[in-house]
């Protein structure tokens, strides 16, 4: 195999800017173009985003799984009071105490993903927004670090999410930090279908 065709590195897309998931899906679609098999697990998402609608148009080489309840969670005082009426389907929790059913669902999907990863059947494996699951105590860092113990040598591993833990960053071969010097939200423009979700 040509050296330029070898997979198996660890890629991180992080930062406060928009486009981390978009970058990961771009990588996935590029890999599919070369016949690679791609698995994506999205955290805190419900499968109604544009990327999910596109993904079902691909063949068996792409599997997208997602774990999210019919609602999102946020810690108390995390969302400014003036913005509370703008957000929908958000359950406010005491910091460090996510709903048990949410935690159980995330753990179940995560454990299933570890079996998929360990199978060696996937060339690219993407954990989208894994940091959100860490931030909301839905997974522990120790659980997430198990990924590195079972990752097959040939599998390209991709992590997305803001505030990536140092432990993951230290293992990365590629780190892309997405910044946000300007965002439409600052003008009161909310997320737009087809562009932001």
VOVO-663039 format. One line per field, with one value per atom (N, C-alpha, C): atom name; x, y, z. Coordinates in steps of 0.001 Angstrom, whole numbers, plus 500000, padded with zeros to 6 digits. Layout:
<lozas>
a = CA:...;
u = X:...;
v = Y:...;
w = Z:...;
</lozas>
This chain:
<lozas>
a = N:CA:C:N:CA:C:N:CA:C:N:CA:C:N:CA:C:N:CA:C:N:CA:C:N:CA:C:N:CA:C:N:CA:C:N:CA:C:N:CA:C:N:CA:C:N:CA:C:N:CA:C:N:CA:C:N:CA:C:N:CA:C:N:CA:C:N:CA:C:N:CA:C:N:CA:C:N:CA:C:N:CA:C:N:CA:C:N:CA:C:N:CA:C:N:CA:C:N:CA:C:N:CA:C:N:CA:C:N:CA:C:N:CA:C:N:CA:C:N:CA:C:N:CA:C:N:CA:C:N:CA:C:N:CA:C:N:CA:C:N:CA:C:N:CA:C:N:CA:C:N:CA:C:N:CA:C:N:CA:C:N:CA:C:N:CA:C:N:CA:C:N:CA:C:N:CA:C:N:CA:C:N:CA:C:N:CA:C:N:CA:C:N:CA:C:N:CA:C:N:CA:C:N:CA:C:N:CA:C:N:CA:C:N:CA:C:N:CA:C:N:CA:C:N:CA:C:N:CA:C:N:CA:C:N:CA:C:N:CA:C:N:CA:C:N:CA:C:N:CA:C:N:CA:C:N:CA:C:N:CA:C:N:CA:C:N:CA:C:N:CA:C:N:CA:C:N:CA:C:N:CA:C:N:CA:C:N:CA:C:N:CA:C:N:CA:C:N:CA:C:N:CA:C:N:CA:C:N:CA:C:N:CA:C:N:CA:C:N:CA:C:N:CA:C:N:CA:C:N:CA:C:N:CA:C:N:CA:C:N:CA:C:N:CA:C:N:CA:C:N:CA:C:N:CA:C:N:CA:C:N:CA:C:N:CA:C:N:CA:C:N:CA:C:N:CA:C:N:CA:C:N:CA:C:N:CA:C:N:CA:C:N:CA:C:N:CA:C:N:CA:C:N:CA:C:N:CA:C:N:CA:C:N:CA:C:N:CA:C:N:CA:C:N:CA:C:N:CA:C:N:CA:C:N:CA:C:N:CA:C:N:CA:C:N:CA:C:N:CA:C:N:CA:C:N:CA:C:N:CA:C:N:CA:C:N:CA:C:N:CA:C:N:CA:C:N:CA:C:N:CA:C:N:CA:C:N:CA:C:N:CA:C:N:CA:C:N:CA:C:N:CA:C:N:CA:C:N:CA:C:N:CA:C:N:CA:C:N:CA:C:N:CA:C:N:CA:C:N:CA:C:N:CA:C:N:CA:C:N:CA:C:N:CA:C:N:CA:C:N:CA:C:N:CA:C:N:CA:C:N:CA:C:N:CA:C:N:CA:C:N:CA:C:N:CA:C:N:CA:C:N:CA:C:N:CA:C:N:CA:C:N:CA:C:N:CA:C:N:CA:C:N:CA:C:N:CA:C:N:CA:C:N:CA:C:N:CA:C:N:CA:C:N:CA:C:N:CA:C:N:CA:C:N:CA:C:N:CA:C:N:CA:C:N:CA:C:N:CA:C:N:CA:C:N:CA:C:N:CA:C:N:CA:C:N:CA:C:N:CA:C:N:CA:C:N:CA:C:N:CA:C:N:CA:C:N:CA:C;
u = 500847:500000:500884:500499:501198:501176:502324:502399:501330:500990:499998:498579:498408:497073:496845:497874:497737:496896:495982:495185:495730:495116:495492:495920:495859:496224:495048:495310:494281:494118:492902:492590:491645:491895:491048:490611:489302:488741:488119:488687:488236:488202:487917:487848:486419:486274:484964:484211:484829:484197:483267:482512:481562:482306:481936:482481:483228:483227:483961:483279:481982:481242:481300:481176:481231:482568:483655:484978:485052:484514:484561:483733:482548:481740:482397:483073:483823:484895:485611:486613:485948:484795:484072:483677:483110:482670:483859:484978:486193:486662:486672:487093:486175:484866:483916:484213:484663:485008:486116:486938:488032:487674:486401:485951:486194:486568:486784:485447:485464:484280:484364:483256:483250:482109:482453:481468:481505:480325:480232:479252:479708:478800:478708:477491:477252:476618:477207:476672:475756:474722:473809:473093:472881:472176:471085:470086:468913:468700:469634:469508:468650:468371:467516:468309:469624:470453:470676:471093:471311:472293:473345:474327:473716:472743:472068:471197:470547:469708:470561:471764:472666:473236:473538:474212:473408:472074:471271:471307:471859:471970:473199:474074:475276:475027:475961:475801:476245:476430:476735:478090:478912:480224:480151:478974:478812:477722:478074:477074:477146:476011:475940:474972:475481:474654:474665:473647:473595:472883:473262:472623:472274:470996:470454:469021:468562:467179:466331:465041:464236:464523:465516:465855:467367:467858:469254:469315:470506:470621:471597:471410:472313:472362:473484:473605:472862:472463:471835:472745:472154:472862:473827:473765:474668:474156:472847:472243:471789:472249:471817:470296:469780:468323:467636:468285:467655:467570:468329:468311:467434:466953:466185:464943:464312:463104:463421:464678:465075:465387:465771:466149:464938:464917:463800:464335:463493:463831:465101:465265:466428:465953:466562:466285:467438:467124:468139:468401:469680:470064:471030:471061:472076:473421:474440:475737:476251:476658:477190:476143:474876:473789:472889:473386:472540:471435:470381:469307:469845:469403:469875:469597:468408:468078:468990:469408:470331:471685:472165:473464:473453:472387:472299:472273:471552:471495:472869:473561:474894:475846:475817:476714:476441:475181:474816:475353:475152:475642:477166:477780:479236:479820:479269:479775:479582:478463:478248:479291:479637:480638:482006:482333:483618:483702:482589:482564:482780:482120:482303:483757:484328:485713:486647:486469:487331:487204:486100:485892:486904:487463:488409:487754:486419:485694:485619:486081:485926:487292:487399:488651:488746:487612:487553:486472:486793:485853:485791:484597:484434:483562:484094:483328:483015:481813:481410:480805:481341:480879:481069:482123:482377:482640:483177:483457:482199:481114:479852:479418:479601:479272:480160:481418:482324:481921:481637:481312:480065:479099:477857:477869:479046:479213:478401:478228:477528:478504:479760:480855:481990:482815:484003:485197:486212:487426:488056:488016:488565:487857:486530:485782:486216:486350:486724:488143:489041:490423:490537:489501:489487:489551:489077:489096:490503:491502:492873:493442:492891:493382:492888:491737:491169:491225:491677:491737:492636:492103:492963:493993:495142:496236:495844:495035:494706:493558:492883:491685:492031:491614:491755:490701:491122:490232:490063:488805:488513:487654:488049:487281:486899:485660:485268:484674:484762:484142:485024:484386:485142:485720:486762:487424:487876:488616:489131:490084:489903:490802:492250:493167:494591:494979:494371:494713:494455:493399:493118:494036:494211:495082:496497:496976:498329:498506:497430:497508:497293:496880:496505:497713:497547:498529:498185:496892:496407:495477:495717:494804:494433:493151:492652:491784:492160:491373:490572:489262:488349:488014:488340:488049:486791:486300:485062:485157:485943:486026:484699:483821:482502:481509:480285:479247:477912:477035:475725:474892:475138:474392:474565:475733:475997:475057:474477:473498:472069:471931:470598:470097:470969:470577:470803:469733:469823:470256:470477:470935:469990:470594:469818:469899:468742:468665:469513:470290:471107:472461:472650:473945:474513:473689:474138:473669:472660:472210:471540;
v = 498808:500000:501244:502207:503492:504167:504724:505418:506502:507167:508242:507719:506402:505826:505262:505261:504656:505527:504871:505532:505125:505631:505213:506341:507581:508715:509138:510085:510613:512095:512487:513855:514490:515757:516499:517800:518056:519334:519972:521066:521673:523186:523885:525339:525829:527143:527738:528107:527934:528338:527288:527710:526852:526048:524784:524014:522742:522363:521164:519894:519806:518663:518678:519856:519980:519463:519792:519310:517786:517229:515780:515073:515615:515004:515190:516301:516486:515424:515154:514094:512750:512507:511251:511097:512131:512047:511880:512501:512327:510869:510301:508913:507963:508231:507396:507418:508562:508672:507731:507315:506375:504952:504735:503384:502952:503879:503537:503399:502637:502449:503406:504125:505195:504989:505099:505027:506351:506917:508184:508008:508379:508446:509902:510448:511833:511865:512675:512827:514040:513929:515040:515525:514623:514980:513958:514360:513506:513000:513198:512640:513442:514702:515521:516612:516553:517575:517254:518251:518070:516963:516834:515783:514397:514245:512954:512645:513680:513487:513105:513687:513341:511935:511578:510306:509108:509186:508029:507809:508752:508596:507777:507515:506753:505270:504460:503014:502474:501190:500515:500893:501634:502022:503116:503685:504738:504346:504437:504239:505443:506099:507222:506836:506837:506584:507870:508091:509308:508996:509740:509560:510931:511137:512367:512094:512689:512506:513482:513498:514502:515905:516027:517342:517435:518649:518914:519244:519206:519606:520769:521545:522656:522793:523281:523525:524806:524877:526093:527293:528393:529657:529606:528539:528418:529208:529269:530013:531364:532453:533771:533878:534535:534647:535214:536182:536796:535841:534730:533765:532548:532415:531223:531042:532145:532025:531679:531769:531451:529969:529298:527890:527005:525888:524959:523590:522820:521452:521354:522261:522232:521995:521005:520722:521287:522153:522778:521864:521549:520632:521309:520797:521227:520717:521572:521204:519910:519002:517716:516641:516985:516027:515926:515299:515131:514110:514119:513129:511705:510816:509425:508763:509013:508354:508828:510077:510602:509917:509842:509216:507754:507044:505627:505451:506316:506219:506469:507473:507777:506620:506093:504979:503769:503468:502325:502488:503665:503906:503916:504484:504536:503126:502286:500915:500146:500382:499739:500231:501507:502047:501424:501131:500498:499119:498398:497089:497260:498276:498557:498913:499787:500195:499004:498197:497038:495965:495974:494958:495076:496273:496473:496610:496706:496774:498173:499180:500561:501201:501940:502625:503985:504655:505964:505892:506363:506302:507686:508287:509670:509723:510383:510665:512153:512480:513873:514426:515556:516231:515382:514598:513758:514618:515812:516682:517165:517249:517642:516566:515314:514210:514248:514615:514745:515931:517053:518274:518099:517344:517139:515856:515314:514156:512949:512834:511685:510533:510874:509909:510454:509570:510010:510001:510751:510768:509384:508655:507296:506404:506539:505744:506104:507395:507839:507388:507385:506991:505512:504721:503308:503185:504208:504199:503902:504524:504396:503002:502283:500934:499928:500201:499212:499644:500861:501364:500475:499918:499173:500109:499572:500381:501096:500436:500996:502014:502193:503031:504480:505380:506818:507211:507884:508233:509743:510203:511636:512009:513094:513627:515063:515440:516842:517335:518631:519260:520349:521339:522425:521963:522649:522342:520888:520463:519089:518858:517777:517504:517321:517750:517644:516196:515253:513841:513366:513869:513515:514298:515585:516418:515838:515318:514774:513576:512873:511702:512043:513267:513642:513831:513413:513686:514983:515299:516521:517227:518506:519320:520543:520707:521889:522650:523899:524731:525726:525651:526522:527706:528897:530088:530774:531743:532419:533917:534633:536075:536794:536156:536747:535623:535802:534779:535493:535007:535646:535752:534846:534885:536221:536847:538146:539229:538980:539904:539446:538388:537876:536871:536431:535449:534061:533298:531960:530958:529700:528651:528500:528383:528296:526906:526408:525089:525060:524006:523831:524475:525357:526014:525665:525771:525509:524163:523591:522256:521541;
w = 500000:500000:500000:499211:499142:500509:500928:502225:502355:501250:501280:501463:501386:501538:502931:503766:505089:506007:506690:507710:509075:510122:511459:512372:511882:512721:513600:514493:515385:515072:514715:514300:515317:515617:516555:515896:515915:515486:516721:517184:518429:518286:519364:519340:519517:519686:519934:518670:517528:516276:515699:514704:513992:512932:512776:511667:512027:513294:513698:513168:513355:512813:511291:510711:509255:508733:509408:508998:509090:510165:510336:509261:508954:507891:506527:506334:505086:504934:506025:506017:505711:506329:506099:504638:504046:502654:501716:502040:501237:501320:502523:502700:501935:501978:501238:499740:499261:497844:497424:498363:498098:498510:498841:499158:500592:501473:502873:503603:504682:505508:506695:506942:507940:508931:510217:511295:512050:512307:513042:514197:515390:516534:516947:516897:517288:518671:519544:520891:520960:521792:522069:520810:519877:518649:518404:517641:517477:516061:515172:513831:512882:513199:512333:511612:511707:511082:509603:508857:507424:507109:507939:507672:507816:508731:508879:507665:507133:505954:504737:504642:503542:503708:504945:505203:504718:504804:504393:502886:502148:500700:500309:501277:500978:501171:500637:500714:502066:502128:503396:503976:503247:503765:504816:505033:506031:507025:508295:509344:510271:510476:511406:512512:513719:514886:515706:516453:517264:518561:519587:520872:521419:521545:522094:522462:523502:523891:523066:523299:522599:523097:523967:524509:524695:524843:525151:526643:527224:528627:528758:529803:530115:531628:532117:533548:533932:535189:535714:535450:535076:534822:533630:532854:531713:530514:530368:529270:529818:529215:529706:529750:530777:530954:529726:529080:527909:526715:526774:525671:525956:527177:527537:526673:526289:525474:524018:523624:522245:522057:523130:523009:523257:522564:522698:523104:523748:524126:524955:525906:526788:528219:528854:530257:531071:532015:532859:534063:534297:535371:536341:537546:538501:537998:538036:537476:538089:537192:537622:537809:537548:537768:536541:535465:534286:534559:533773:533968:533800:534658:534613:533276:532701:531440:530311:530375:529358:529513:530737:530980:530538:530856:530483:528968:528265:526801:526187:526677:526145:526407:527616:527958:527071:526845:526005:524580:524000:522645:522596:523609:523645:523710:524559:524683:523377:522704:521399:520393:520470:519539:519786:521041:521334:520691:520670:519995:518501:517932:516498:516208:517020:516826:516928:517949:518163:517101:516356:515314:514183:514003:512910:511547:511521:510247:509653:510392:509948:509706:508601:508262:508941:509097:509749:510819:512009:513125:513744:513755:514202:515447:516482:517695:517681:517194:517020:518304:518751:519973:521225:521230:522413:523639:523427:524576:525258:524507:525125:526118:525720:526635:527874:527702:528851:529730:529086:529816:530683:530185:530936:531774:532021:532887:532415:531116:530561:530334:530151:530090:530944:531468:532192:531246:531590:530773:530737:531838:531857:530841:530753:529768:528359:528093:526749:526398:527352:527072:526718:527013:526592:525079:524383:522917:522405:523021:522534:522772:523734:524025:523000:522400:521472:520010:519748:518373:517519:516415:515497:514856:514557:514010:512727:511895:510573:510607:511736:511788:512108:511239:511471:512508:513551:514651:514682:514739:514691:515888:516571:517692:517374:517685:517549:518863:519056:520215:520793:521375:521998:523332:523760:525039:525112:524113:524067:525249:525984:527113:526653:527489:527193:526914:527628:527464:526036:525408:524015:523080:523363:522528:522475:523590:523643:522720:522404:521541:520062:519779:518413:517508:516249:515202:514486:514435:513792:514766:514982:515783:514960:514717:514039:515032:515309:516213:515402:515535:514803:515695:515239:516042:515521:516278:515900:516163:515332:515538:515277:514506:514239:513995:514471:514299:514123:513224:513028:514296:515260:516519:517225:517013:517636:517094:515916:515332:515593:516397:516683:515662:514753:513738:514314:514458:515035:513975:514395:513510:512316:511125:509873:509257:508839:508222:506954:506794:505598:505690:506663:506861:508224:509247:510612:511158:510569:511006:509854;
</lozas>
